[in-house]
């Protein structure tokens, strides 16, 4: 399932090609029991700042929230890229008319020179009414 998502998101994130831009891709591990995550965006190499054209998909596999999939992640709230760390915060509320489930996704990674990518953890906080559920797992991010 990740291959079609990955192909689509890489194509979208790199579609506006310029020599001064690159890409960002973060994804959960294949065997993650909580969720399937793919997040991508463009990244400027000349002007410091956050990624642009950020998008992705999140499918929650947890029994408590299994009926909930978030088809499009399009709101990057915060981005930190400094001193070998890459951290992202994505917050989402559903459009009007959908069942209310707000999600806060926190990705914290550190660059691994040995593997040449950013390795770390995600935390997903899902809030539905008075109930809150927190899911955690491993994530890998790559920059080009």
TORVORO-168897 format. One record per atom (N, C-alpha, C): x, y, z; residue number from 1; atom name. Coordinates in nm, 3 decimals. Each point is the difference from the previous one (the first is absolute). Example, Ala and Ser with C-alpha at 12.3 -4.5 7.8 and 13.67 -1.06 7.14 Angstrom:
<nodes>
<<1.319,-0.569,0.780>,1,"N">;
<<-0.089,0.119,0.000>,1,"CA">;
<<0.090,0.120,0.000>,1,"C">;
<<-0.035,0.105,-0.072>,2,"N">;
<<0.082,0.119,0.006>,2,"CA">;
<<-0.077,0.109,0.073>,2,"C">;
</nodes>
This chain:
<nodes>
<<0.082,-0.119,0.000>,1,"N">;
<<-0.082,0.119,0.000>,1,"CA">;
<<0.086,0.126,0.000>,1,"C">;
<<0.118,-0.006,0.062>,2,"N">;
<<0.082,0.119,0.009>,2,"CA">;
<<0.062,0.038,-0.135>,2,"C">;
<<0.026,-0.098,-0.086>,3,"N">;
<<0.064,0.031,-0.128>,3,"CA">;
<<-0.082,0.096,-0.085>,3,"C">;
<<-0.131,-0.024,-0.021>,4,"N">;
<<-0.077,0.098,-0.078>,4,"CA">;
<<-0.006,0.136,0.068>,4,"C">;
<<-0.017,0.001,0.134>,5,"N">;
<<-0.003,0.128,0.072>,5,"CA">;
<<0.133,0.072,-0.014>,5,"C">;
<<0.108,-0.074,0.017>,6,"N">;
<<0.132,0.060,-0.009>,6,"CA">;
<<0.025,0.057,-0.139>,6,"C">;
<<-0.033,-0.076,-0.103>,7,"N">;
<<0.019,0.047,-0.137>,7,"CA">;
<<-0.080,0.127,-0.026>,7,"C">;
<<-0.126,0.001,0.043>,8,"N">;
<<-0.086,0.117,-0.020>,8,"CA">;
<<0.054,0.122,0.073>,8,"C">;
<<0.039,-0.018,0.127>,9,"N">;
<<0.043,0.114,0.080>,9,"CA">;
<<0.136,0.053,-0.047>,9,"C">;
<<0.090,-0.088,-0.041>,10,"N">;
<<0.128,0.047,-0.051>,10,"CA">;
<<-0.022,0.081,-0.127>,10,"C">;
<<-0.086,-0.050,-0.087>,11,"N">;
<<-0.030,0.073,-0.123>,11,"CA">;
<<-0.059,0.137,0.027>,11,"C">;
<<-0.094,0.007,0.093>,12,"N">;
<<-0.062,0.128,0.033>,12,"CA">;
<<0.098,0.096,0.065>,12,"C">;
<<0.081,-0.052,0.091>,13,"N">;
<<0.090,0.090,0.073>,13,"CA">;
<<0.113,0.052,-0.086>,13,"C">;
<<0.037,-0.073,-0.102>,14,"N">;
<<0.112,0.043,-0.084>,14,"CA">;
<<-0.045,0.055,-0.135>,14,"C">;
<<-0.129,0.018,-0.018>,15,"N">;
<<-0.051,0.042,-0.129>,15,"CA">;
<<0.042,0.140,-0.040>,15,"C">;
<<0.023,0.088,0.096>,16,"N">;
<<0.046,0.135,-0.034>,16,"CA">;
<<0.152,0.003,0.016>,16,"C">;
<<0.068,-0.053,-0.098>,17,"N">;
<<0.145,-0.018,0.015>,17,"CA">;
<<0.075,0.128,-0.031>,17,"C">;
<<0.089,0.031,0.088>,18,"N">;
<<0.095,0.109,-0.018>,18,"CA">;
<<0.129,-0.046,0.064>,18,"C">;
<<0.110,0.050,-0.043>,19,"N">;
<<0.128,-0.049,0.052>,19,"CA">;
<<0.018,0.026,0.148>,19,"C">;
<<-0.075,0.093,0.055>,20,"N">;
<<0.017,0.037,0.140>,20,"CA">;
<<-0.099,-0.069,0.092>,20,"C">;
<<-0.072,-0.100,-0.050>,21,"N">;
<<-0.095,-0.070,0.084>,21,"CA">;
<<0.033,-0.148,0.008>,21,"C">;
<<-0.051,-0.061,0.101>,22,"N">;
<<0.015,-0.144,0.019>,22,"CA">;
<<-0.128,-0.055,0.058>,22,"C">;
<<0.009,-0.116,0.058>,23,"N">;
<<-0.120,-0.062,0.053>,23,"CA">;
<<0.021,-0.053,0.141>,23,"C">;
<<-0.111,-0.018,0.067>,24,"N">;
<<-0.006,-0.055,0.134>,24,"CA">;
<<-0.102,-0.113,-0.003>,24,"C">;
<<0.039,-0.117,0.051>,25,"N">;
<<-0.092,-0.113,0.009>,25,"CA">;
<<0.016,-0.064,0.136>,25,"C">;
<<-0.110,-0.016,0.073>,26,"N">;
<<0.000,-0.071,0.128>,26,"CA">;
<<-0.104,-0.112,-0.010>,26,"C">;
<<0.036,-0.116,0.055>,27,"N">;
<<-0.095,-0.110,0.000>,27,"CA">;
<<0.020,-0.090,0.120>,27,"C">;
<<-0.110,-0.063,0.042>,28,"N">;
<<0.007,-0.096,0.109>,28,"CA">;
<<0.062,-0.128,-0.054>,28,"C">;
<<0.042,-0.086,0.090>,29,"N">;
<<0.062,-0.125,-0.041>,29,"CA">;
<<-0.106,-0.097,-0.051>,29,"C">;
<<0.039,-0.089,-0.090>,30,"N">;
<<-0.092,-0.096,-0.063>,30,"CA">;
<<-0.082,-0.079,0.102>,30,"C">;
<<0.062,-0.043,0.107>,31,"N">;
<<-0.067,-0.087,0.097>,31,"CA">;
<<-0.066,0.076,0.115>,31,"C">;
<<-0.015,0.131,-0.012>,32,"N">;
<<-0.061,0.079,0.107>,32,"CA">;
<<-0.142,-0.048,0.026>,32,"C">;
<<-0.031,-0.030,0.126>,33,"N">;
<<-0.132,-0.054,0.035>,33,"CA">;
<<-0.104,0.108,0.021>,33,"C">;
<<0.042,0.127,0.013>,34,"N">;
<<-0.093,0.108,0.029>,34,"CA">;
<<-0.051,0.073,-0.122>,34,"C">;
<<0.089,0.027,-0.095>,35,"N">;
<<-0.043,0.079,-0.116>,35,"CA">;
<<0.093,-0.016,-0.119>,35,"C">;
<<-0.055,0.038,-0.115>,36,"N">;
<<0.079,0.018,-0.123>,36,"CA">;
<<0.008,0.150,-0.020>,36,"C">;
<<0.121,0.050,-0.011>,37,"N">;
<<0.021,0.144,-0.013>,37,"CA">;
<<0.092,0.027,-0.117>,37,"C">;
<<-0.038,0.097,-0.080>,38,"N">;
<<0.085,0.052,-0.106>,38,"CA">;
<<-0.021,0.150,-0.006>,38,"C">;
<<0.107,0.076,0.014>,39,"N">;
<<-0.005,0.146,-0.002>,39,"CA">;
<<0.111,0.047,-0.092>,39,"C">;
<<-0.030,0.090,-0.091>,40,"N">;
<<0.104,0.051,-0.090>,40,"CA">;
<<-0.024,0.147,-0.031>,40,"C">;
<<0.104,0.064,-0.048>,41,"N">;
<<-0.011,0.140,-0.038>,41,"CA">;
<<0.127,0.046,-0.069>,41,"C">;
<<-0.006,0.117,-0.058>,42,"N">;
<<0.118,0.061,-0.060>,42,"CA">;
<<0.077,0.073,0.108>,42,"C">;
<<0.128,0.023,-0.025>,43,"N">;
<<0.085,0.065,0.098>,43,"CA">;
<<0.098,0.091,-0.073>,43,"C">;
<<0.006,0.126,0.041>,44,"N">;
<<0.091,0.096,-0.061>,44,"CA">;
<<0.140,-0.018,0.057>,44,"C">;
<<0.099,-0.005,-0.087>,45,"N">;
<<0.139,-0.010,0.044>,45,"CA">;
<<0.066,0.137,0.012>,45,"C">;
<<-0.060,0.103,-0.055>,46,"N">;
<<0.064,0.131,0.002>,46,"CA">;
<<-0.060,0.096,0.102>,46,"C">;
<<-0.127,-0.013,0.028>,47,"N">;
<<-0.066,0.090,0.094>,47,"CA">;
<<-0.045,-0.083,0.119>,47,"C">;
<<0.052,0.027,0.119>,48,"N">;
<<-0.042,-0.078,0.116>,48,"CA">;
<<-0.150,0.015,0.022>,48,"C">;
<<-0.062,-0.106,0.037>,49,"N">;
<<-0.143,0.005,0.026>,49,"CA">;
<<-0.058,-0.139,0.002>,49,"C">;
<<-0.129,-0.006,0.013>,50,"N">;
<<-0.067,-0.129,0.011>,50,"CA">;
<<-0.026,-0.059,-0.138>,50,"C">;
<<-0.030,-0.129,-0.005>,51,"N">;
<<-0.034,-0.063,-0.127>,51,"CA">;
<<-0.126,0.064,-0.060>,51,"C">;
<<-0.015,-0.015,-0.130>,52,"N">;
<<-0.118,0.051,-0.067>,52,"CA">;
<<-0.067,-0.115,-0.073>,52,"C">;
<<-0.122,0.018,-0.042>,53,"N">;
<<-0.081,-0.102,-0.067>,53,"CA">;
<<0.003,-0.130,0.080>,53,"C">;
<<-0.021,0.011,0.130>,54,"N">;
<<0.001,-0.117,0.087>,54,"CA">;
<<-0.131,-0.076,-0.017>,54,"C">;
<<0.009,-0.128,-0.013>,55,"N">;
<<-0.117,-0.085,-0.010>,55,"CA">;
<<0.034,-0.139,0.047>,55,"C">;
<<-0.099,-0.083,0.011>,56,"N">;
<<0.027,-0.136,0.043>,56,"CA">;
<<-0.126,-0.074,0.032>,56,"C">;
<<0.020,-0.119,0.055>,57,"N">;
<<-0.113,-0.084,0.038>,57,"CA">;
<<0.031,-0.068,0.132>,57,"C">;
<<-0.105,-0.021,0.077>,58,"N">;
<<0.013,-0.063,0.130>,58,"CA">;
<<-0.117,-0.095,0.016>,58,"C">;
<<0.030,-0.127,0.025>,59,"N">;
<<-0.103,-0.099,0.024>,59,"CA">;
<<0.025,-0.058,0.138>,59,"C">;
<<-0.097,0.016,0.089>,60,"N">;
<<0.013,-0.047,0.137>,60,"CA">;
<<-0.043,-0.147,0.005>,60,"C">;
<<0.088,-0.086,0.052>,61,"N">;
<<-0.028,-0.143,0.007>,61,"CA">;
<<-0.041,-0.047,0.139>,61,"C">;
<<0.007,0.086,0.099>,62,"N">;
<<-0.034,-0.036,0.137>,62,"CA">;
<<-0.146,-0.045,0.009>,62,"C">;
<<-0.028,-0.102,0.081>,63,"N">;
<<-0.137,-0.052,0.012>,63,"CA">;
<<-0.099,0.108,0.042>,63,"C">;
<<0.040,0.085,0.094>,64,"N">;
<<-0.090,0.105,0.049>,64,"CA">;
<<-0.035,0.102,-0.108>,64,"C">;
<<0.090,0.023,-0.091>,65,"N">;
<<-0.019,0.105,-0.102>,65,"CA">;
<<0.007,-0.056,-0.141>,65,"C">;
<<-0.013,-0.131,-0.015>,66,"N">;
<<0.022,-0.065,-0.130>,66,"CA">;
<<-0.092,0.054,-0.109>,66,"C">;
<<-0.117,0.046,0.036>,67,"N">;
<<-0.093,0.049,-0.101>,67,"CA">;
<<0.041,0.138,-0.053>,67,"C">;
<<0.101,0.059,0.060>,68,"N">;
<<0.038,0.135,-0.038>,68,"CA">;
<<0.126,0.000,-0.086>,68,"C">;
<<-0.014,0.050,-0.118>,69,"N">;
<<0.115,0.024,-0.086>,69,"CA">;
<<0.001,0.149,-0.029>,69,"C">;
<<0.116,0.055,-0.013>,70,"N">;
<<0.012,0.141,-0.034>,70,"CA">;
<<0.064,0.003,-0.138>,70,"C">;
<<-0.080,0.021,-0.104>,71,"N">;
<<0.048,-0.017,-0.135>,71,"CA">;
<<0.102,0.104,-0.045>,71,"C">;
<<0.000,0.116,0.061>,72,"N">;
<<0.092,0.102,-0.047>,72,"CA">;
<<0.050,0.084,0.116>,72,"C">;
<<0.131,-0.001,0.016>,73,"N">;
<<0.063,0.085,0.101>,73,"CA">;
<<0.047,0.124,-0.076>,73,"C">;
<<-0.058,0.112,0.029>,74,"N">;
<<0.036,0.119,-0.077>,74,"CA">;
<<0.027,0.122,0.086>,74,"C">;
<<0.024,-0.022,0.128>,75,"N">;
<<0.021,0.113,0.089>,75,"CA">;
<<0.124,-0.022,0.085>,75,"C">;
<<0.111,0.055,-0.044>,76,"N">;
<<0.122,-0.007,0.078>,76,"CA">;
<<0.001,0.120,0.092>,76,"C">;
<<-0.018,-0.025,0.130>,77,"N">;
<<-0.010,0.109,0.096>,77,"CA">;
<<0.136,0.056,0.037>,77,"C">;
<<0.098,-0.088,0.023>,78,"N">;
<<0.133,0.046,0.038>,78,"CA">;
<<0.105,-0.092,-0.058>,78,"C">;
<<0.120,0.054,-0.017>,79,"N">;
<<0.110,-0.073,-0.061>,79,"CA">;
<<0.130,0.048,0.063>,79,"C">;
<<0.083,-0.093,0.051>,80,"N">;
<<0.131,0.034,0.055>,80,"CA">;
<<0.104,-0.081,-0.074>,80,"C">;
<<0.103,0.066,-0.048>,81,"N">;
<<0.107,-0.068,-0.073>,81,"CA">;
<<0.130,0.067,0.043>,81,"C">;
<<0.066,-0.059,0.101>,82,"N">;
<<0.116,0.066,0.056>,82,"CA">;
<<0.087,-0.101,0.075>,82,"C">;
<<0.130,0.016,-0.012>,83,"N">;
<<0.095,-0.080,0.078>,83,"CA">;
<<-0.019,-0.150,-0.014>,83,"C">;
<<-0.030,-0.048,-0.120>,84,"N">;
<<-0.017,-0.143,-0.020>,84,"CA">;
<<-0.136,-0.054,0.039>,84,"C">;
<<-0.091,0.090,0.037>,85,"N">;
<<-0.136,-0.043,0.036>,85,"CA">;
<<-0.099,0.049,-0.104>,85,"C">;
<<-0.100,-0.081,-0.024>,86,"N">;
<<-0.112,0.036,-0.087>,86,"CA">;
<<-0.126,-0.035,0.077>,86,"C">;
<<-0.079,0.100,0.033>,87,"N">;
<<-0.123,-0.020,0.076>,87,"CA">;
<<-0.116,0.068,-0.071>,87,"C">;
<<-0.114,-0.068,-0.004>,88,"N">;
<<-0.119,0.052,-0.068>,88,"CA">;
<<-0.121,-0.012,0.092>,88,"C">;
<<-0.092,0.092,-0.016>,89,"N">;
<<-0.127,-0.005,0.072>,89,"CA">;
<<-0.111,0.025,-0.102>,89,"C">;
<<-0.093,-0.095,-0.008>,90,"N">;
<<-0.114,0.012,-0.091>,90,"CA">;
<<-0.127,-0.010,0.083>,90,"C">;
<<-0.089,0.099,-0.015>,91,"N">;
<<-0.128,-0.002,0.071>,91,"CA">;
<<-0.112,-0.001,-0.103>,91,"C">;
<<-0.101,-0.083,0.024>,92,"N">;
<<-0.111,-0.009,-0.096>,92,"CA">;
<<-0.133,-0.015,0.073>,92,"C">;
<<-0.099,0.075,-0.048>,93,"N">;
<<-0.138,-0.019,0.039>,93,"CA">;
<<-0.077,-0.034,-0.127>,93,"C">;
<<-0.103,-0.083,0.010>,94,"N">;
<<-0.072,-0.040,-0.121>,94,"CA">;
<<-0.084,0.113,-0.057>,94,"C">;
<<-0.030,-0.006,-0.129>,95,"N">;
<<-0.090,0.100,-0.060>,95,"CA">;
<<-0.139,-0.010,0.062>,95,"C">;
<<-0.077,0.105,-0.013>,96,"N">;
<<-0.137,0.003,0.050>,96,"CA">;
<<-0.078,-0.114,-0.063>,96,"C">;
<<-0.076,-0.069,0.082>,97,"N">;
<<-0.082,-0.110,-0.049>,97,"CA">;
<<0.059,-0.137,0.027>,97,"C">;
<<0.131,-0.009,0.024>,98,"N">;
<<0.062,-0.128,0.033>,98,"CA">;
<<-0.002,-0.019,0.151>,98,"C">;
<<0.010,-0.126,0.043>,99,"N">;
<<0.008,-0.029,0.143>,99,"CA">;
<<0.122,0.071,0.057>,99,"C">;
<<-0.015,0.061,0.117>,100,"N">;
<<0.109,0.078,0.056>,100,"CA">;
<<0.107,-0.090,0.061>,100,"C">;
<<0.121,0.014,-0.048>,101,"N">;
<<0.117,-0.067,0.055>,101,"CA">;
<<0.119,0.089,-0.031>,101,"C">;
<<0.048,0.071,0.101>,102,"N">;
<<0.117,0.085,-0.024>,102,"CA">;
<<0.124,-0.085,0.025>,102,"C">;
<<0.104,0.027,-0.078>,103,"N">;
<<0.124,-0.074,0.014>,103,"CA">;
<<0.118,0.096,0.006>,103,"C">;
<<0.091,-0.031,0.090>,104,"N">;
<<0.126,0.072,0.009>,104,"CA">;
<<0.109,-0.103,-0.021>,104,"C">;
<<0.080,0.020,-0.103>,105,"N">;
<<0.109,-0.091,-0.033>,105,"CA">;
<<0.131,0.072,0.027>,105,"C">;
<<0.081,-0.059,0.086>,106,"N">;
<<0.131,0.057,0.033>,106,"CA">;
<<0.106,-0.098,-0.047>,106,"C">;
<<0.091,0.047,-0.083>,107,"N">;
<<0.110,-0.083,-0.050>,107,"CA">;
<<0.130,0.061,0.050>,107,"C">;
<<0.080,-0.080,0.071>,108,"N">;
<<0.130,0.046,0.051>,108,"CA">;
<<0.107,-0.097,-0.049>,108,"C">;
<<0.093,0.053,-0.079>,109,"N">;
<<0.105,-0.085,-0.055>,109,"CA">;
<<0.137,0.063,0.019>,109,"C">;
<<0.102,-0.083,-0.013>,110,"N">;
<<0.139,0.045,0.005>,110,"CA">;
<<0.074,-0.067,-0.114>,110,"C">;
<<0.091,0.076,-0.062>,111,"N">;
<<0.073,-0.052,-0.115>,111,"CA">;
<<0.094,-0.113,0.040>,111,"C">;
<<-0.003,-0.108,-0.076>,112,"N">;
<<0.090,-0.113,0.020>,112,"CA">;
<<0.102,0.002,-0.113>,112,"C">;
<<0.124,0.034,0.030>,113,"N">;
<<0.103,0.003,-0.104>,113,"CA">;
<<0.020,-0.139,-0.060>,113,"C">;
<<-0.014,-0.102,0.082>,114,"N">;
<<0.020,-0.136,-0.048>,114,"CA">;
<<-0.105,-0.040,-0.104>,114,"C">;
<<-0.124,0.040,0.020>,115,"N">;
<<-0.107,-0.036,-0.093>,115,"CA">;
<<-0.032,0.110,-0.100>,115,"C">;
<<0.051,0.121,0.024>,116,"N">;
<<-0.022,0.108,-0.094>,116,"CA">;
<<-0.141,0.056,-0.002>,116,"C">;
<<-0.076,-0.022,0.103>,117,"N">;
<<-0.136,0.054,0.009>,117,"CA">;
<<-0.032,0.035,0.144>,117,"C">;
<<-0.119,0.052,0.020>,118,"N">;
<<-0.044,0.042,0.133>,118,"CA">;
<<-0.086,-0.112,0.060>,118,"C">;
<<0.036,-0.044,0.119>,119,"N">;
<<-0.072,-0.108,0.066>,119,"CA">;
<<-0.057,0.053,0.132>,119,"C">;
<<-0.120,-0.046,0.034>,120,"N">;
<<-0.057,0.048,0.125>,120,"CA">;
<<-0.136,-0.061,0.028>,120,"C">;
<<-0.080,0.077,0.072>,121,"N">;
<<-0.129,-0.046,0.048>,121,"CA">;
<<-0.112,0.095,-0.042>,121,"C">;
<<-0.119,-0.056,-0.015>,122,"N">;
<<-0.119,0.083,-0.017>,122,"CA">;
<<-0.088,-0.020,0.123>,122,"C">;
<<-0.080,0.100,0.028>,123,"N">;
<<-0.105,-0.008,0.101>,123,"CA">;
<<-0.126,0.055,-0.066>,123,"C">;
<<-0.105,-0.078,-0.002>,124,"N">;
<<-0.127,0.044,-0.055>,124,"CA">;
<<-0.099,0.009,0.116>,124,"C">;
<<-0.056,0.118,0.019>,125,"N">;
<<-0.102,0.021,0.103>,125,"CA">;
<<-0.133,0.022,-0.072>,125,"C">;
<<-0.092,-0.092,0.020>,126,"N">;
<<-0.132,0.008,-0.063>,126,"CA">;
<<-0.102,0.037,0.107>,126,"C">;
<<-0.073,0.107,-0.023>,127,"N">;
<<-0.099,0.051,0.096>,127,"CA">;
<<-0.138,-0.010,-0.063>,127,"C">;
<<-0.089,-0.075,0.067>,128,"N">;
<<-0.136,-0.013,-0.048>,128,"CA">;
<<-0.093,0.021,0.120>,128,"C">;
<<-0.068,0.114,0.001>,129,"N">;
<<-0.083,0.035,0.114>,129,"CA">;
<<0.086,0.015,0.125>,129,"C">;
<<-0.036,-0.069,0.107>,130,"N">;
<<0.076,0.005,0.125>,130,"CA">;
<<0.110,-0.104,0.005>,130,"C">;
<<0.007,-0.084,-0.101>,131,"N">;
<<0.099,-0.108,0.001>,131,"CA">;
<<0.122,0.036,-0.083>,131,"C">;
<<0.115,-0.038,0.053>,132,"N">;
<<0.125,0.025,-0.069>,132,"CA">;
<<0.078,-0.131,-0.006>,132,"C">;
<<0.066,-0.024,-0.110>,133,"N">;
<<0.080,-0.121,-0.018>,133,"CA">;
<<0.135,0.042,-0.056>,133,"C">;
<<0.108,-0.056,0.055>,134,"N">;
<<0.135,0.031,-0.045>,134,"CA">;
<<0.064,-0.126,-0.056>,134,"C">;
<<0.052,0.010,-0.121>,135,"N">;
<<0.069,-0.110,-0.068>,135,"CA">;
<<0.143,0.043,-0.028>,135,"C">;
<<0.095,-0.094,0.015>,136,"N">;
<<0.140,0.032,-0.024>,136,"CA">;
<<0.066,-0.108,-0.085>,136,"C">;
<<0.103,0.041,-0.073>,137,"N">;
<<0.072,-0.095,-0.082>,137,"CA">;
<<0.122,0.063,-0.065>,137,"C">;
<<0.065,-0.075,-0.085>,138,"N">;
<<0.122,0.045,-0.066>,138,"CA">;
<<-0.029,0.063,-0.135>,138,"C">;
<<0.084,0.096,-0.038>,139,"N">;
<<-0.015,0.070,-0.126>,139,"CA">;
<<0.138,0.025,-0.060>,139,"C">;
<<0.004,0.004,-0.133>,140,"N">;
<<0.123,0.032,-0.073>,140,"CA">;
<<-0.030,0.115,-0.094>,140,"C">;
<<0.089,0.100,-0.004>,141,"N">;
<<-0.015,0.113,-0.091>,141,"CA">;
<<0.126,0.011,-0.087>,141,"C">;
<<-0.019,0.044,-0.122>,142,"N">;
<<0.111,0.021,-0.092>,142,"CA">;
<<-0.014,0.136,-0.065>,142,"C">;
<<0.113,0.064,-0.021>,143,"N">;
<<0.007,0.129,-0.069>,143,"CA">;
<<0.090,-0.015,-0.122>,143,"C">;
<<-0.035,0.070,-0.106>,144,"N">;
<<0.091,0.002,-0.114>,144,"CA">;
<<0.019,0.140,-0.049>,144,"C">;
</nodes>
